[in-house]
């Protein structure tokens, strides 16, 4: 009987469990969970603050998930070391745990750049876990002035979540625009305008230089007074375990399309990894929940002796604020052509290079955008489809009768 | 398993399937009251190609569903071959809309996502689009490999 060990208990781990069980009903599975919660949906923490969900509904799987899949979860424990040669891990409790196949789903940790006087701030929080969220919820009152450092996905979702529960929200970022990792200037400006119309204030293009209790002195000289500080600058992949064991890692743990690390029988999946983005033909950390699941599932199948690859990974994000949604996918490689359609309520920017759709940014109109995403993922030659129709909007009609026959007249 | 398939040579492009879908999922008993004067959000979409050929697109209940794997809320699942959405768990993030290669997961008008569940969860019990198609252009049957 094979012994499977999974370090981490997030969505990648859940995918790994389901992947293993799709190929091996017998082996033992042990999950090391630092957090004292069954697998939950991390990105829902802002929806929790917004009261669009609750702790119960945030569970990713049913209550009987671990029992149904024959999984032992060690809650409140962490892995300290991997001994790849002896095929065992050491836990913080001193116990050691042997494995035949190991998957690192260690996720990422909030990155806090050194900022003078940060220790003088009494109420400061990260916004990554349920525990962060519950602590933040405890700290805010209807009179709180909240300062969020970081206008990325995490910082802005936090702002939306806190909206209506506090007196004011200011978001600052070193980047000159919001959501700088996924949007360009024009798209970011539209999103920022919408956020501002909903009462969120911004201080962009500058960062906090120094904190003095409840005041932040910005690099541009401005001072922002606050009661509660949220640090959402970014995250860093947790690579140390694999790196210290001699495994390859860059900004994330290096994995191939089968989610293997460079260590024998050690796999990795999710936010802790870096892997190939086919839209830009480059290796990057793509800390996205859908990819985390797909990597985890792929790793699980392979750990159990099956054969699976996740070979069409791309960055992609669906995110919305106060009713205005935005879909982005792929990349904008150098020299790509941009095809734009825009008015006051929406923007659609398609990026094309070498007869392929390499990426898009859409704000406002989201209907059926997965058809575009599939074009990127499948690297469909645009000369083989009716691209003029796709420029009007995503539709299967543009894909030709043969494709339609395949997907609408047969099982896919 | 039984799935919905189209016979595009028989499709009239009348869009009745869209109305039958919206009605079947409205929870109401009178079609006029359910739909009159309202924007409908059907789970089936009629398209037309460059030659004027029309056909209806709805969830393919894929063998390897990327929507289920991508759902950030754990709201999508596959049970007995049918891909279902738990409306109570959906937070309306629209990741499923972003990943469905067929454009078959759509917004429901209230901010959440919805998709064809073969009318197994509403009072029809079998696809209303199939039953109501005046020209037999949508069928509900077994094809391809069994799962």
Interface residues (C-beta under 8 A of the other chain):
Chain A: X15 X41 X43 X44 X47 X52 X53 X57 X58 X59 X60 X61 X289 X290 X293 X294 X297 X316 X317 X318 X319 X320 X323 X325 X327 X329 X366 X367 X368 X369 X370 X371 X373 X374 X377 X386 X389 X394 X395 X396 X397 X401 X404 X407 X408 X409 X410 X411 X412
Chain B: X3 X5 X6 X8 X45 X47 X48 X49 X50 X53 X55 X57 X60 X62 X63 X66 X69 X70 X72 X73 X74 X88 X89 X91 X92 X93 X94 X95 X96 X97 X98 X99 X100 X101 X102 X103 X105 X106 X107 X111 X143 X144 X145
